[in-house]
Amino acid sequence: MYRIWGYVSEYSLLLVAGALVALVWANLDPASYHALVDLVLVEDAPIGEAVAEGGSVQHVLTLHFLVNDVFMAFFFAIAGKEVWEALILERGSLRGRKALTPLIATAGGMAGPVAVYLGLAAWLGILPEVGHGWAVPTATDIAFSYLVGRLVFGPDHPAIRFLLLLAIADDAAGLLILAIFYPTAELQPLWLLLSAGAAGAAFLAFNWLPRRLDRGRPLRPASTWVRGRLGFWPYALAGAASWYGFQEAGIHPALGLLPVIPAVPHADRAFGIFAEAESHLHDLLNRIEHALKRPVEVMLFFFGLMNAGVEFSAIAAPTWLVFLGLLVGKPVGIFALGWLAARPLGFGLPRGMRLADLVALGCVAAIGFTVALFVATVAFEQGPLQDAAKMGALFSFGAAGVAILAGRLLRVERVQRPAR
């Protein structure tokens, strides 16, 4: 087993470092920090933020756009790969009766934060002003939640697998929310034909056709030639076309690589994003993920740097709406619907997991951080509301301490197999 610090350095350290640098910089010298974030790289570019000028619209490529809309597409592609495998593979973790309780608990983990956020906003009389941010506290940060979950439950507790199932399902729902409820411009759905066409052409020409030609040929020469000569390039070109289609369609382009994932040849099984055995899978989809892993970690540093620079004076009502939505709504929603699925509906919990463990797990899942920050940037225009919501996402780190305390109060038994 890896040591806990290994997980921090591998999945989280650069993101935390970027966020800390941004927080310190924005509070010491906000002018220079925002000058960096809004730095214009190319004034009239084929991609970038749409700016109306002289009756026409041109794209301005800023550093913030490059990180949030281009670099983060690779982050969401890795998350999408895990969701795709969990859904499509015969033994995928989100298929069958075994996944029903985590899936139903996920619904509670999204509905609870929305209810708390909107309920408090209505009670405070600010619902029209902040209502568009309802999705910010629905997120679960899979890497940080997994890290804290291991601290609370131990690496081999059945609640860890439950948590991963919940986080993957949460990611899938979050991607749908971003695509449906947070368009970046006026929707132009015909542009999605470019994304669908690029993904379909890549699948037919470089996946389906070689396998069709190799029928009855044990050495599989066509598939071998495609893998050896072309590798990932057809899918990279399809991904670029799909990304551009999303941008022009008015859907957040960070989701633009998702349609291409099903087109890439993949293994017949998956071990999960944090499983050591995953590194031994050498199908093209997993090779692409392995190649992206280190660059994405660096990209997450810049994501933290570009998005976490919030002045402490920005703390306002949306901060507490997001924070309480995560810290209260997540655990309550997960426990309520998890109990409903496990007991009245009879789907049960994994062997060795108690209902009390579900409470602690809900606190672990309340860490929103990465995706909550991202949603805050698209839910609100740049300004005080966005900054306040971002601060709530940063405050969700406090759920880690609550989860550890809950684990001790509920007498959660840490499970770790003895080393051989």
Secondary structure, 3 states (H helix, E strand, C coil): CCCHHHHHHHHHHHHHHHHHHHHHHHHHCHHHHHHHHCCEEEEEECCCEEEEECCEEEEEEEHHHHHHHHHHHHHHHHHHHHHHHHHHCCCCCCCCHHHHHHHHHHHHHHHHHHHHHHHHHHHHCCHHHHHHHCCHHHCCCHHHHHHHHHHHHCCCCHHHHHHHHHHHHHHHHHHHHHHHHCCCCCCCHHHHHHHHHHHHHHHHHHHHHHHHHCCCCCCCHHHHHHHHHHCCHHHHHHHHHHHHHHHHHCCCHHHCCHHHHHHCCCCCCCCCCCCHHHHHCCCHHHHHHHHHHHHHHHHHHHHHHHHCCCCHHHCCHHHHHHHHHHHHHHHHHHHHHHHHHHCCCCCCCCCCCCHHHHHHHHHHCCCCHHHHHHHHHHHCCCCHHHHHHHHHHHHCCHHHHHHHHHHHHCCCCCCCCCCC
